[in-house]
Amino acid sequence: DCSGEADERFIERQIGAAAAYYLESALRPNEIVGISSWSATLLALMDAMHPAPRKGDVRVVQILGGVGSPSAEVHASRLTSRLADLLGGAAIFLPAPGIVGSAAAREAITADHFVRSALDLCDQVTTALVGIGAIEPSKLLADSGNSFSLAELEDLRRRGAVGDVLLRFFDAQGASVDTPLNQRVISMRLDQLRKVDRSIGVAGGERKYAAILGAVRGGWVNVLVTDHLTARRLIAEGG
C-alpha cells in the first residue's frame, strides 16, 4: 500500500543519513571499501554524505554485479563511482551481472580479466557496505531484471531462507542457505564478508525485519545502521 511504501522511503532516507555520518567518522586511511550495488538505502547514504577529506589511498570496489537491464548497470556504477568521488579514492567496477543464467555462464564471465580483478579484491576489503534484502525483492531489484523467478523464490522459502546479503541467502538463525542459485550469483561470498573488519549492514523497516535479524545472528554484518523501532525489537528478541 502507498503509506507503507512512503514509510519505507522515509526510513531509507533516515538510515542513509545515519550511515553517512557513521562512515564519514569511521573510515581510516588506505582502506578498501566494498559496496553492494543493490540497495535503495545505500543510494540514500550517498545522497546524505559529504565529500570527505582525502584519506590516503582509498579504493572503492563493487562487490555485487550490477548488470540486469541497462538501468541496473547505471545504478551499480553510479553507487560505486559516487562513493569513490566522495572519499577521494579510486573506483574498481565489477562489470558483470549480479545473476546469470547458469553456473557455466558464471564461470565464463568470472574468467574475464576485469571481473577477476574486482572479485580478487574481495579478500582484501576492510569495510563493506551492504544492504540486507528480504525474500520478496524490493521494487528497485524487481524493476532491474536482477531478481529471481517465483519458482526460485518459492524454493528459497521452502529451504527456510529469510533474506540475503549480496544475493547470498540465509535462514532465520543466520545459517547460509545453499541452493543452485549460489552458482549463478556474481558477488563477494559470505565467507569473505564474515572476515571483513567492518561489515556495515544498512537496512530497516518492518518488511525486512526477519532478514535483518538473520544477518545479525549469522554475523554477516558486525555493524548495523537501522531505525529505532527495528533496533528496539532486535534487542527485545535477543538478536
Order of alpha helices (4+ residues) and beta strands (2+ residues): alpha-beta-alpha-beta-alpha-beta-alpha-alpha-beta-beta-alpha-alpha-beta-beta-alpha-beta-alpha-beta-alpha
